[in-house]
Amino acid sequence: MTLVFHGVRGSHPVADSRMMRYGGNTSCVEIVKTNKEGKKVPVIIDSGSGFIPLGYTMAKQLISKEYLPTFPLLFTHLHPDHTEGFNFFAPNFFNFCTIYIMGMKALKKDVGLILKRKMDPPVFPIEYRDFKSHRIHEVLKDGDLFYIGQDGVPTAEKNDPLFEIRVMQAFAPSHPQQGALYYRITDSEDGSSIACIWDIESHIGGDVRVINFSQGADLMVHDTQYTKEEYINRSNPVQGFGHSTYTMAIENAAESKVKYLCSFHYSPRHTDDMLDGIAKKQNGVHPFEFIMSVEGLSLSLDHGKIVKRENLRLGFA
């Protein structure tokens, strides 16, 4: 299976020349595998602004029939930096697309109702009902286990699946108020696994529930919005803001015994030069490989090892 980063920024998009190398789009990750008919089947997590260029790429490949037109879209939670790209997702205008929209129920509202209300007049020029895609809403909760079949459909039945997906729901005292969902996605063919852990404010020394959930995963993608210095800064502290430090991510990855840790959900204030500096400090000092996520970075896993790395060109062309 292949992991592709389409948006790696947190809180809000940035359009700043100092931040374009890593990317300014908000959270969107695609995990894709080819089914027995030779069609790409994606599992997409979050629809931040990175979901928009992904949509244009998918639209071309849906028309050429490279992508299966049925696929799941999973949400960690429903803040704007994880939903703002949904309204502009090109496949929503194809009547042959079926999207399984899956996420938590918060304040008695499921993910479908939240997406609908963010398009209600007068805040958007079209309404949710105007999309041509067929959208199926499903609520996920802590402890859920389901599979993605060869046909791209989520199911409770383990019948020749492409992916196995486990769900963990975590709660924080501040952000997100209704918690967030984390996903462990396993390639049903070769057993490679990816733990997707964001938005999370971890604990110094590690988050035991996250460590148990991620134990033995091959690759962890973890929230790294803050540096340790920012987190404990007395004049402008960010404790309780709902995000982790690089140190917290490293502690969770080490205790989980993963092979690879990908930093993710960067602060909109962190420039390319700053992120380069952070990356240099991580080289060769951990029991796992530390990887800085970048928009367009593609990592292919086979039997738990990264066997191919590419920097894909993303965009609207």
C-alpha positions in Angstrom: 0.0 0.0 0.0 1.1 3.6 -0.6 0.7 6.6 1.7 0.5 10.0 0.0 0.5 13.3 1.9 -1.8 15.9 0.2 -1.9 18.4 3.1 0.4 18.5 6.1 -0.3 21.9 7.8 -2.5 22.4 10.9 -5.0 25.1 12.0 -5.2 27.0 8.7 -3.7 27.0 5.2 -0.7 29.2 4.6 0.3 31.0 1.3 3.8 32.1 2.1 7.0 31.6 0.1 8.9 30.6 3.2 6.6 27.6 3.7 6.0 26.2 0.3 8.6 23.5 0.3 6.8 21.5 3.0 3.5 22.8 1.9 0.7 25.1 3.0 -2.4 22.9 2.7 -4.2 21.5 5.7 -4.7 17.9 6.6 -5.4 15.3 3.9 -3.8 11.9 3.7 -4.4 9.2 1.1 -3.6 5.5 1.6 -4.1 3.6 -1.7 -3.9 0.1 -2.9 -4.7 -1.6 -6.3 -7.5 -4.2 -6.3 -7.6 -7.4 -8.3 -9.1 -5.6 -11.2 -6.2 -3.2 -11.4 -8.1 -0.2 -10.0 -6.8 2.1 -7.4 -8.8 2.0 -4.2 -8.1 5.0 -1.8 -8.8 5.4 1.9 -8.7 9.2 2.4 -8.3 10.7 5.9 -9.6 14.2 6.4 -10.6 16.8 3.8 -8.5 19.8 4.7 -7.5 22.1 1.8 -5.1 19.4 0.6 -8.3 17.5 -0.4 -8.9 20.0 -3.2 -5.8 19.2 -5.4 -6.3 15.5 -4.6 -9.8 15.9 -6.1 -8.5 17.2 -9.4 -6.0 14.4 -9.6 -8.6 11.8 -8.8 -11.1 13.4 -11.3 -8.7 12.7 -14.2 -8.1 9.2 -13.1 -11.8 8.5 -12.4 -12.6 9.5 -16.0 -9.8 7.3 -17.3 -11.0 4.5 -15.0 -7.7 4.2 -13.1 -9.5 4.9 -9.7 -12.4 2.9 -8.4 -15.4 5.3 -8.1 -16.4 3.9 -4.7 -14.2 4.8 -1.7 -14.2 5.8 2.0 -13.5 9.3 3.4 -12.6 9.1 7.1 -12.6 12.0 9.5 -10.4 12.4 12.6 -12.7 15.2 13.7 -14.7 18.1 12.2 -12.7 21.3 12.7 -12.3 23.5 9.6 -8.7 22.6 8.9 -10.0 19.0 8.4 -13.1 19.8 6.4 -12.5 23.0 4.5 -11.6 21.2 1.2 -14.7 19.1 1.1 -16.9 21.7 -0.7 -14.4 21.9 -3.5 -13.7 18.2 -4.1 -14.1 17.6 -7.8 -15.5 14.0 -7.7 -18.5 15.3 -5.7 -19.7 16.5 -9.1 -19.6 13.1 -10.7 -22.9 11.1 -10.5 -21.0 7.8 -10.8 -19.0 8.4 -7.6 -20.0 6.8 -4.2 -18.3 8.2 -1.2 -18.6 6.6 2.2 -18.3 9.5 4.6 -17.3 8.1 8.0 -16.6 9.9 11.3 -17.8 10.6 14.8 -21.1 11.8 16.1 -20.6 14.9 18.1 -23.2 17.0 19.9 -25.9 14.7 18.4 -24.7 15.6 14.9 -23.2 13.0 12.6 -20.5 13.9 10.1 -23.0 14.3 7.2 -25.0 16.9 9.0 -21.9 18.9 9.9 -20.8 18.9 6.2 -24.3 19.9 5.1 -24.6 22.7 7.5 -21.3 24.3 6.5 -22.8 24.7 3.0 -26.2 26.1 4.1 -27.1 29.5 2.7 -25.9 32.2 2.9 -22.4 30.9 3.6 -21.8 28.9 0.4 -23.1 29.3 -3.2 -24.4 25.8 -3.6 -26.0 23.4 -1.1 -24.9 19.9 0.0 -27.8 18.4 -1.9 -26.5 19.9 -5.2 -23.6 17.5 -5.3 -24.1 14.7 -7.8 -22.0 12.1 -6.0 -23.8 9.5 -3.9 -22.8 10.0 -0.3 -23.4 7.5 2.5 -22.8 8.6 6.1 -21.6 6.2 8.7 -20.8 6.9 12.4 -17.6 5.5 13.9 -16.7 5.1 17.5 -14.0 3.9 19.8 -13.1 0.2 19.3 -14.7 -0.2 15.8 -13.1 -2.6 13.4 -14.1 -2.8 9.7 -12.7 -3.7 6.3 -12.5 -2.1 2.9 -13.3 -4.6 0.2 -12.1 -5.0 -3.3 -15.1 -2.9 -4.4 -14.1 0.0 -2.1 -17.1 -0.6 0.2 -16.6 -0.5 4.0 -17.9 -3.7 5.6 -17.9 -5.6 8.9 -17.2 -8.8 7.0 -13.7 -10.0 6.4 -14.2 -11.3 2.9 -11.0 -10.9 0.8 -10.5 -7.2 1.9 -7.9 -4.7 0.8 -7.6 -3.0 4.2 -8.4 -3.6 7.8 -9.2 -0.5 9.8 -9.3 -0.1 13.6 -10.6 3.0 15.3 -9.6 4.6 18.6 -11.4 7.7 20.0 -9.5 9.9 22.4 -10.7 12.8 24.4 -8.9 15.9 25.5 -10.0 18.5 28.1 -9.8 21.3 25.6 -9.3 20.4 21.9 -11.1 18.8 20.2 -13.9 19.2 22.7 -15.7 16.1 21.4 -12.5 14.0 20.9 -10.8 12.8 17.8 -10.6 9.5 16.0 -7.3 7.8 15.3 -7.0 5.0 12.7 -4.8 2.0 12.4 -4.9 0.9 8.7 -3.4 -2.5 7.8 -2.8 -4.0 4.4 -4.7 -7.2 4.4 -2.4 -8.8 2.0 1.1 -8.3 3.5 0.3 -7.0 7.0 1.9 -3.6 6.7 0.3 -1.1 9.1 0.0 2.6 9.5 -1.1 4.4 12.7 -2.7 7.8 12.0 -2.5 9.9 15.2 -3.7 13.5 15.0 -5.1 15.9 16.4 -3.7 14.9 19.7 -2.2 16.5 22.7 -0.1 13.7 24.1 1.5 13.4 27.6 5.1 13.8 28.6 6.4 10.3 28.8 3.9 8.9 26.3 0.2 8.4 25.9 -0.5 4.8 27.1 -3.7 4.4 25.1 -2.0 5.6 21.9 1.0 3.3 22.5 -1.2 0.3 23.0 -3.3 1.2 19.9 -0.1 1.7 17.8 2.0 -1.1 19.2 4.0 -2.8 16.5 2.7 -0.7 13.7 5.2 -0.2 10.9 4.7 3.6 10.3 3.2 6.2 12.6 1.9 9.6 11.4 1.8 11.8 14.4 0.8 15.4 15.2 3.8 17.6 15.7 2.4 21.1 15.8 4.7 22.5 18.5 8.2 22.4 19.6 8.9 21.7 23.3 10.1 25.3 23.7 6.7 26.6 22.4 4.8 24.2 24.5 6.3 25.3 27.9 6.9 28.9 27.0 5.7 30.9 30.0 4.9 34.1 28.2 2.8 32.5 25.4 2.1 28.9 26.5 0.2 26.4 24.2 -0.5 23.7 26.7 -4.1 22.7 26.4 -4.3 23.8 22.8 -4.8 20.1 21.7 -1.6 19.4 19.9 1.6 17.5 20.5 5.3 18.4 20.4 8.0 16.5 18.5 9.2 15.1 21.8 5.8 13.6 22.5 5.6 12.1 19.1 9.0 10.6 19.5 8.1 9.1 22.9 4.9 7.5 21.5 6.7 6.1 18.5 9.6 4.7 20.6 7.2 3.0 23.1 5.1 1.7 20.2 8.2 0.2 18.6 7.4 1.5 15.1 9.9 1.4 12.3 9.1 4.9 10.9 7.7 8.1 12.4 6.3 10.8 10.1 5.9 14.3 11.6 2.6 15.9 10.6 0.1 18.8 11.2 2.8 21.5 11.2 2.2 24.9 12.8 1.2 27.5 10.3 4.0 29.6 11.8 6.8 27.1 11.1 8.8 28.0 8.0 10.7 25.6 5.8 14.0 26.6 7.3 12.7 26.0 10.8 11.4 22.5 9.8 14.7 21.8 8.1 16.4 22.6 11.5 14.1 20.2 13.3 14.8 17.5 10.8 18.6 17.7 11.2 18.3 17.2 14.9 16.5 13.8 14.4 19.0 12.1 12.1 20.3 8.8 13.5 19.2 9.4 17.2 16.1 7.2 17.4 15.4 3.5 17.2 13.1 4.3 14.2 13.6 6.4 11.0 12.3 9.9 11.4 10.6 11.3 8.3 9.3 14.9 7.8 6.1 14.7 5.9 5.9 17.0 2.8 3.0 17.6 0.4 3.4 15.2 -2.4 5.6 12.7 -0.5 4.6 9.1 -1.4 5.7 6.2 0.7 5.1 2.6 -0.5 5.2 -0.1 2.1 5.7 -3.8 1.4 5.7 -6.3 4.3 6.3 -3.5 6.8 9.2 -1.8 5.0 9.3 1.4 2.8 10.4 0.1 -0.6 9.7 3.2 -2.6 9.8 7.0 -2.0 8.6 9.6 -4.4 7.9 13.3 -4.4 4.8 13.6 -6.5 3.7 16.7 -8.3 0.4 17.8 -6.9 -1.8 20.5 -8.2 -4.7 21.6 -10.4 -3.2 20.9 -13.9 
